[in-house]
Amino acid sequence: MADGFPEAEVFEIKKVELNSPIIFAGFVGAGLVGSLSISHIIEELKMEEIGLMRSKYLPPSTVFMKGRLRHPFRFYANKDGTICAIICEITLRMEGLYSLVSAILDWSEKKGSKEIVILDGIPSEEHDDKAYCAAKEDLVRMMADKDISMIPQGFITGIPGGILNECIVRKIQGVALLAKANKTSPDPIAASTLIEALNRFYDMKIDTSSLEKEKERIHSEFNELSQKYVKHREEFSGMYM
């Protein structure tokens, strides 16, 4: 490990054999949909932590969950090395995002990944129980067959937008899956909507029942982070539709 803090690098804490994995990524956004979705996927697929992001642009924060200390920006893989997950549980400022994005894409290319799927929430007053997508035209048509609607127009900023832009340049397929989510509180129902869309399109079988049953616990544990996002969103917005 190099001395000091790097611009941005994925530091691998465990060497695993990856097989051109599809990568699912979630960051702090409306309703914490990305973070909640990825956390649930990691748990249900019994994924193992394989790395973390080191960068001088990450705020000096750490995450405690049930008294356990963990790095806020983590990388996971399933047993077969066919699926990876990236989860970030802190808000990120615009400064240094290009370095973070480049580090993620450099690592993804090195591991032979051909597709990155960003899960995120759209700030909204109410649910519509629908999943939306933004991707290349042919993929959008395929998703429509699985009841995943095209986003008619809008833009995505922050690290999700940066990753999707860089995917175009890097020739890695970038996909955004989005659900309307609560503006101010953790929204496990919206996270469940996205995971069910993943189940349909990627032929996965991730159970979402605990997300719906444990709304109160999730709200209690993640409400502080959600409020930090609300304050952060006042400075710059993450997603418009």
LONUTOR-477420 format. One line per field, with one value per residue (C-alpha): x, y, z. Coordinates in steps of 0.5 Angstrom, whole numbers, plus 500, padded with zeros to 3 digits. Layout:
N
east [X, ...]
north [Y, ...]
up [Z, ...]
This chain:
241
east [500, 503, 504, 499, 492, 492, 487, 483, 484, 481, 485, 483, 483, 482, 484, 479, 478, 472, 469, 467, 462, 456, 457, 451, 453, 449, 450, 447, 441, 433, 430, 437, 435, 441, 445, 439, 438, 445, 446, 440, 443, 450, 446, 441, 447, 452, 457, 464, 467, 473, 476, 475, 476, 482, 482, 483, 477, 473, 470, 474, 468, 466, 460, 458, 452, 450, 457, 461, 466, 466, 469, 464, 466, 466, 467, 463, 463, 459, 462, 462, 465, 460, 457, 460, 457, 459, 456, 458, 454, 457, 455, 460, 462, 463, 471, 474, 469, 472, 478, 473, 469, 476, 478, 472, 472, 479, 478, 472, 476, 481, 476, 473, 466, 462, 456, 455, 448, 447, 441, 438, 432, 428, 425, 418, 412, 409, 410, 408, 411, 415, 422, 425, 431, 436, 441, 442, 436, 437, 437, 431, 427, 429, 427, 421, 419, 420, 416, 421, 419, 424, 425, 423, 428, 432, 439, 443, 449, 454, 458, 452, 452, 460, 460, 455, 458, 465, 462, 460, 467, 470, 465, 463, 455, 452, 445, 441, 435, 431, 425, 421, 423, 421, 425, 426, 426, 429, 425, 425, 419, 422, 429, 424, 421, 428, 430, 424, 426, 433, 430, 425, 431, 437, 433, 435, 431, 433, 427, 425, 420, 425, 425, 418, 417, 422, 421, 421, 428, 430, 428, 431, 438, 438, 434, 440, 444, 438, 437, 444, 443, 437, 442, 447, 442, 440, 447, 447, 442, 443, 437, 432, 426]
north [500, 507, 512, 517, 518, 517, 521, 514, 507, 500, 497, 489, 486, 479, 476, 473, 470, 474, 472, 478, 480, 484, 490, 493, 499, 504, 511, 515, 518, 519, 515, 511, 507, 505, 504, 500, 496, 494, 492, 487, 484, 483, 480, 475, 473, 472, 476, 477, 484, 484, 491, 498, 505, 509, 517, 523, 526, 521, 525, 523, 519, 511, 507, 504, 498, 495, 497, 494, 499, 498, 502, 507, 505, 498, 492, 485, 479, 473, 466, 464, 471, 473, 478, 484, 490, 497, 500, 507, 509, 517, 523, 525, 532, 534, 535, 529, 525, 524, 521, 516, 514, 513, 508, 505, 504, 502, 496, 494, 494, 490, 485, 484, 487, 489, 492, 496, 497, 503, 503, 510, 513, 519, 524, 524, 525, 518, 511, 508, 501, 502, 501, 506, 505, 509, 505, 504, 504, 496, 495, 500, 496, 489, 492, 494, 487, 486, 492, 497, 503, 508, 515, 520, 525, 528, 528, 524, 528, 526, 520, 516, 520, 520, 513, 512, 518, 514, 507, 510, 512, 506, 501, 498, 498, 503, 502, 506, 503, 508, 508, 514, 514, 518, 525, 525, 518, 511, 508, 500, 499, 503, 499, 493, 495, 496, 489, 486, 489, 486, 479, 480, 482, 479, 472, 473, 470, 475, 475, 482, 480, 483, 490, 490, 487, 491, 498, 501, 498, 501, 507, 508, 505, 509, 516, 520, 518, 520, 527, 528, 527, 531, 537, 535, 535, 542, 544, 540, 535, 528, 526, 529, 526]
up [500, 498, 503, 504, 501, 493, 488, 488, 488, 489, 495, 495, 501, 499, 492, 488, 481, 478, 471, 467, 473, 472, 477, 481, 484, 489, 492, 497, 494, 494, 499, 500, 494, 492, 498, 501, 494, 494, 501, 501, 494, 498, 504, 500, 495, 501, 498, 501, 501, 497, 497, 499, 495, 498, 496, 499, 496, 501, 507, 514, 516, 518, 518, 525, 524, 530, 533, 528, 524, 517, 511, 508, 500, 499, 494, 494, 490, 490, 491, 483, 481, 476, 480, 484, 488, 490, 495, 498, 505, 505, 501, 496, 494, 487, 488, 486, 483, 476, 480, 484, 477, 474, 479, 479, 471, 471, 476, 472, 466, 469, 472, 465, 467, 461, 464, 470, 473, 477, 482, 485, 487, 484, 489, 489, 493, 492, 489, 483, 484, 477, 475, 470, 466, 462, 457, 450, 445, 444, 452, 453, 448, 452, 459, 456, 455, 462, 465, 466, 463, 459, 462, 457, 459, 464, 467, 472, 476, 481, 481, 478, 472, 472, 471, 466, 462, 463, 461, 454, 453, 456, 452, 458, 458, 463, 465, 470, 474, 478, 482, 485, 492, 498, 498, 506, 509, 507, 502, 502, 498, 492, 493, 493, 486, 483, 486, 483, 476, 477, 478, 472, 467, 470, 471, 479, 485, 490, 496, 498, 503, 509, 506, 506, 513, 516, 514, 521, 523, 516, 518, 525, 522, 516, 518, 520, 513, 509, 513, 511, 504, 504, 506, 501, 496, 497, 495, 488, 486, 484, 479, 475, 471]
